Amino acid sequence: MSQTYLTTEELADRIKYDPRTIRNQLKDSVLLEGIHYFRPFGGRKILYVWEKIEADMFRAPSIDTLMTGLR
């Protein structure tokens, strides 16, 4: 199965978010290293896995997530 790897700017264009929002708010809270993104060759560059992100975007929120918003 082939995967689509995106830079932060390419991901921002696809999901209509500012690249800074991805870097500062989504990365490491919603987008997790090893699942949604990786650092090729252990470097600084980050590549996002589009298929993983797309699947999670359409996933219904869990009851725990919904309850957290009510507290």
C-alpha positions in Angstrom: 0.0 0.0 0.0 1.5 3.3 -1.0 1.1 6.3 1.2 1.1 10.0 0.5 3.7 12.1 2.4 3.0 15.8 2.8 5.0 18.7 4.2 3.4 21.0 6.8 2.5 23.5 4.0 1.0 20.8 1.8 -1.1 19.5 4.7 -2.2 23.0 5.6 -3.4 23.5 2.0 -5.4 20.2 2.0 -7.1 20.7 5.4 -7.5 24.5 5.1 -5.5 25.3 8.3 -2.6 27.7 8.7 0.7 25.9 8.8 1.4 27.7 12.2 -1.8 26.1 13.6 -0.6 22.7 12.6 2.9 23.2 14.1 1.7 24.9 17.3 -1.6 23.4 18.2 -2.2 20.1 16.3 1.2 18.5 16.2 1.8 16.3 19.3 -1.8 16.8 20.6 -4.0 15.6 17.7 -1.3 14.7 15.1 1.0 12.2 16.8 4.6 11.2 15.8 4.8 7.6 14.6 1.1 7.7 13.6 0.3 10.8 11.7 3.9 12.0 11.0 7.5 11.0 11.1 10.9 12.5 10.7 12.7 10.8 7.8 16.3 9.7 8.6 16.0 11.1 12.1 16.2 14.7 10.8 14.3 17.8 11.6 12.0 17.7 8.5 8.5 16.4 9.2 6.4 14.5 6.7 2.7 13.8 7.4 1.0 10.6 6.3 -2.2 11.8 4.5 -4.1 8.6 4.7 -3.7 8.3 8.5 -4.8 12.0 9.0 -7.7 11.7 6.6 -9.0 8.5 8.3 -8.9 10.2 11.7 -10.6 13.4 10.5 -13.7 11.4 9.7 -13.6 9.3 12.8 -16.4 10.1 15.3 -15.1 11.6 18.6 -15.1 9.3 21.6 -17.4 9.8 24.6 -14.3 10.8 26.7 -13.5 13.6 24.2 -17.1 14.8 24.4 -17.2 14.7 28.2 -13.9 16.6 28.5 -15.5 19.5 26.7 -18.3 19.7 29.2 -16.0 20.0 32.3 
